[in-house]
Amino acid sequence: MSWDYIAKIVMIGDSACGKSSLTLRLTDDTFSEFHDVTIAAEIGSKVVDIDGKEKMKLQIWDTAGQEHFRAVTRSYFRNAAGCLLVYDITRPKTFANVQMWLGELRDQADEDIIIMLVGNKTDVGARQVEAEEARKWADENGLAGFIETSAKTGDQVLEAYQRVAQKIHSNIKTGKTNINDKRYGVRATTTGGAQQLNLDEGDVKKSGYSACC
């Protein structure tokens, strides 16, 4: 499948919030109750429709949430065009920690990065974080939006990524994002095909995620 743009997206948040499950649901439309712990970062990709006319390939960096990987995962925040900041709606501590994750992201990423707050695990039925509280926090901290998802059922998963892609696309069209500056984490297709982002994959654990669309 061809695409018009390719953008780097990072998944951040505490361990076991479902970041890897969200990525797998998007890229492979699968779900597993048991998932290996992410070490440093893994890469997946998906082409999403923007406006019925253009498409964007999301190069998704699913980062580790454990404290002892923190120094490594911070390096992946640089040159990211978008971010899904994920917490578990059944674990209040993961929501409390989104402030810390946001601070670390903004220390490393471009100031115009598109950040979507994502409350995952709506299927569990043991909610401990109310949607309105999370939405208010997202507004107060200048995030691009808020959405709740279920990686298990697939509910709102594609929508979460599409919202980020659409806002990145809007920044491109308004000139806020310079596709010729690698700091923004976006590239356009070239005559010879889509230009890949200049990413150092040597430090990344290769995943089983689909490398195509």
PLY file of the C-alpha trace (Angstrom):
ply
format ascii 1.0
element vertex 213
property float x
property float y
property float z
element edge 212
property int vertex1
property int vertex2
end_header
0.00 0.00 0.00
1.32 3.44 -0.91
1.27 6.42 1.41
1.84 10.16 1.23
3.61 10.68 4.56
5.41 8.61 7.16
5.40 9.75 10.80
7.11 8.54 13.96
4.68 7.81 16.82
5.77 6.87 20.36
3.73 4.88 22.87
4.52 5.87 26.47
3.12 5.13 29.92
3.52 2.74 32.83
4.19 -0.95 32.34
1.18 -3.23 31.75
-1.14 -0.42 30.62
-1.60 -2.14 27.28
0.74 -0.15 25.01
1.96 -3.27 23.21
-1.56 -4.66 23.01
-2.83 -1.43 21.45
-0.04 -1.56 18.88
-0.75 -5.19 18.03
-4.46 -4.53 17.77
-3.76 -1.73 15.31
-1.12 -3.45 13.19
-2.28 -7.10 13.24
-5.83 -6.87 14.63
-4.93 -9.44 17.29
-4.98 -9.59 21.09
-3.27 -11.82 23.63
-3.89 -11.94 27.37
-0.18 -12.59 27.83
2.48 -10.40 26.26
6.24 -10.35 26.69
7.61 -7.34 28.54
8.85 -4.72 26.10
12.60 -4.19 26.34
13.63 -0.67 25.30
11.34 -0.31 22.25
9.71 -2.33 19.51
8.52 -1.10 16.13
5.24 -1.64 14.32
3.62 0.20 11.43
0.21 0.93 9.97
-1.09 3.02 7.09
-4.14 5.10 8.04
-6.47 7.20 5.92
-6.40 10.91 6.63
-9.05 12.67 4.59
-10.09 10.23 1.90
-7.39 11.62 -0.35
-4.10 11.12 1.49
-2.63 8.37 3.64
-0.06 8.38 6.41
2.15 5.50 7.48
2.56 5.51 11.25
5.89 4.12 12.39
5.00 3.15 15.96
7.62 2.96 18.70
6.20 0.96 21.60
8.46 1.89 24.52
9.11 0.08 27.79
7.40 1.37 30.92
9.71 -0.09 33.56
11.85 2.29 35.61
15.15 0.52 34.77
14.57 1.11 31.03
13.66 4.78 31.49
17.00 6.26 30.43
16.92 4.24 27.21
13.30 4.87 26.31
13.68 8.64 26.77
16.03 8.69 23.79
13.20 7.41 21.56
11.06 10.44 22.35
13.25 12.68 20.18
12.12 13.37 16.63
8.62 12.01 17.29
5.69 13.58 15.47
3.03 12.10 17.73
2.50 10.28 21.00
-0.11 8.10 22.66
0.20 8.61 26.42
-1.45 5.51 27.86
-2.82 4.69 31.31
-4.97 1.87 32.69
-8.45 3.06 33.77
-8.49 0.31 36.43
-5.20 1.42 38.07
-5.22 5.00 39.44
-1.44 5.03 39.93
-0.92 4.72 36.17
-3.05 7.82 35.68
-1.17 9.68 38.43
2.07 8.88 36.61
1.02 10.42 33.29
2.22 13.79 34.60
5.73 12.37 35.01
5.62 10.78 31.54
4.42 14.03 30.00
7.29 15.94 31.61
9.88 13.49 30.31
8.35 13.55 26.83
8.34 17.34 26.64
11.96 17.47 27.83
13.01 15.40 24.80
10.46 15.94 22.02
9.66 18.91 19.82
7.24 21.36 21.40
4.70 20.79 18.62
4.45 17.01 19.10
0.83 15.79 18.97
-0.03 14.07 22.27
-3.20 12.02 22.80
-4.12 10.80 26.29
-5.45 7.24 26.09
-7.34 5.47 28.87
-7.10 1.76 28.05
-8.94 -1.37 29.27
-12.53 -0.16 29.06
-13.55 -3.81 28.69
-12.46 -4.76 32.21
-15.43 -3.21 34.03
-13.56 -2.16 37.17
-13.05 1.52 36.40
-11.03 3.54 38.92
-10.35 6.64 36.82
-13.30 8.65 35.54
-13.27 9.83 31.94
-14.14 13.41 32.85
-11.18 13.63 35.23
-8.83 12.43 32.49
-10.35 14.73 29.88
-9.95 17.71 32.20
-6.30 16.82 32.83
-5.65 16.54 29.08
-7.21 19.97 28.49
-5.31 21.59 31.35
-2.01 20.25 30.07
-2.51 21.28 26.47
-2.83 17.82 24.96
-4.35 17.27 21.54
-7.17 15.17 22.96
-8.39 12.29 25.09
-9.93 8.94 24.21
-10.72 5.65 25.96
-9.95 2.34 24.30
-9.98 -1.42 24.66
-7.10 -3.29 23.06
-8.99 -6.51 23.82
-12.15 -5.66 21.86
-10.56 -3.15 19.51
-12.97 -0.41 20.59
-11.69 3.06 19.59
-8.15 1.79 18.91
-7.97 2.82 15.26
-9.74 6.06 16.15
-7.01 6.93 18.69
-4.23 6.61 16.13
-6.23 8.31 13.39
-6.86 11.34 15.58
-3.11 11.73 16.10
-2.44 11.26 12.38
-5.08 13.82 11.43
-3.59 16.45 13.73
-0.09 15.77 12.39
-1.49 16.14 8.88
-3.15 19.42 9.84
0.20 20.75 11.12
1.83 19.77 7.83
-0.81 21.53 5.77
-0.65 24.72 7.84
3.16 24.79 7.71
3.58 24.28 11.45
5.44 21.01 10.77
8.38 21.14 8.37
8.60 17.78 6.59
12.16 18.62 5.53
13.34 18.94 9.14
13.93 15.56 10.79
13.24 17.02 14.22
9.53 16.91 13.42
9.54 13.15 12.75
7.63 13.33 9.45
8.66 12.64 5.87
6.78 12.82 2.58
6.93 10.32 -0.26
9.63 10.83 -2.86
9.77 10.01 -6.53
11.45 6.70 -5.80
8.97 5.72 -3.12
8.31 6.67 0.49
11.35 8.03 2.24
12.02 6.16 5.47
12.60 8.08 8.66
16.25 8.19 9.67
15.98 6.04 12.78
18.70 4.14 14.59
17.20 0.67 14.60
20.39 -0.91 15.89
19.32 -0.30 19.47
15.79 -1.56 18.98
14.53 -5.07 19.66
12.86 -6.16 16.42
9.34 -7.26 17.04
6.96 -9.61 15.37
4.75 -6.71 14.31
3.80 -6.53 10.67
6.29 -4.43 8.74
3.70 -3.63 6.12
0.16 -2.36 6.41
0 1
1 2
2 3
3 4
4 5
5 6
6 7
7 8
8 9
9 10
10 11
11 12
12 13
13 14
14 15
15 16
16 17
17 18
18 19
19 20
20 21
21 22
22 23
23 24
24 25
25 26
26 27
27 28
28 29
29 30
30 31
31 32
32 33
33 34
34 35
35 36
36 37
37 38
38 39
39 40
40 41
41 42
42 43
43 44
44 45
45 46
46 47
47 48
48 49
49 50
50 51
51 52
52 53
53 54
54 55
55 56
56 57
57 58
58 59
59 60
60 61
61 62
62 63
63 64
64 65
65 66
66 67
67 68
68 69
69 70
70 71
71 72
72 73
73 74
74 75
75 76
76 77
77 78
78 79
79 80
80 81
81 82
82 83
83 84
84 85
85 86
86 87
87 88
88 89
89 90
90 91
91 92
92 93
93 94
94 95
95 96
96 97
97 98
98 99
99 100
100 101
101 102
102 103
103 104
104 105
105 106
106 107
107 108
108 109
109 110
110 111
111 112
112 113
113 114
114 115
115 116
116 117
117 118
118 119
119 120
120 121
121 122
122 123
123 124
124 125
125 126
126 127
127 128
128 129
129 130
130 131
131 132
132 133
133 134
134 135
135 136
136 137
137 138
138 139
139 140
140 141
141 142
142 143
143 144
144 145
145 146
146 147
147 148
148 149
149 150
150 151
151 152
152 153
153 154
154 155
155 156
156 157
157 158
158 159
159 160
160 161
161 162
162 163
163 164
164 165
165 166
166 167
167 168
168 169
169 170
170 171
171 172
172 173
173 174
174 175
175 176
176 177
177 178
178 179
179 180
180 181
181 182
182 183
183 184
184 185
185 186
186 187
187 188
188 189
189 190
190 191
191 192
192 193
193 194
194 195
195 196
196 197
197 198
198 199
199 200
200 201
201 202
202 203
203 204
204 205
205 206
206 207
207 208
208 209
209 210
210 211
211 212
